[in-house]
Amino acid sequence: MEVTWDDVQRILETTKTIAVVGLSDKPDRDSYQVAAYLQQQGYRIIPVNPRAKEVLGEKAYASLRDVPEPVEVVQIFRRSEEVLPIVEDAIAVGAKVIWMQSGIVNEEAAARAEAAGLKVIMDACMRSAHRTLRASGRI
């Protein structure tokens, strides 16, 4: 399913909670920088990383299934071959969107998510998309 800029705009305008799978607690990592930007824009960030206790002032969880609150968007910072089980967890917790960051593509996982009714964005940076839409006055 092709995702348009209108779809991306709608996702970014309506989302409040983003679970970031693979969010590092190291400030020099892309996952940290992207999540920090999104947090500064008013999104609630939920770190999902079994090796972290806390990231960006938020309690970290070992897996999506451990998150005790609803998750709207699952942003993925893991290797492409590790995405399918994350998508299965996202479906199980009732997420609405799978967002695979730049460089992350998994067609099988995308098909599984779409079959379960989730929107899927692959190989795209959420921070860059937000900045582009903000600069154009769309959000």
ZIZI-V969976 format. One record per helix or strand of 2 or more residues. SS is the DSSP state (hx for helix, st for strand). FROM is the first residue (numbers start at 1). LEN is the number of residues. If there is no record, write none. Layout:
BEGIN
ss->SS from->FROM len->LEN
ss->SS from->FROM len->LEN
END
This chain:
BEGIN
ss->hx from->5 len->10
ss->st from->17 len->5
ss->hx from->30 len->11
ss->st from->44 len->5
ss->st from->54 len->2
ss->st from->58 len->2
ss->hx from->64 len->3
ss->st from->73 len->4
ss->hx from->80 len->14
ss->st from->97 len->4
ss->hx from->107 len->9
ss->st from->119 len->3
ss->hx from->126 len->10
END
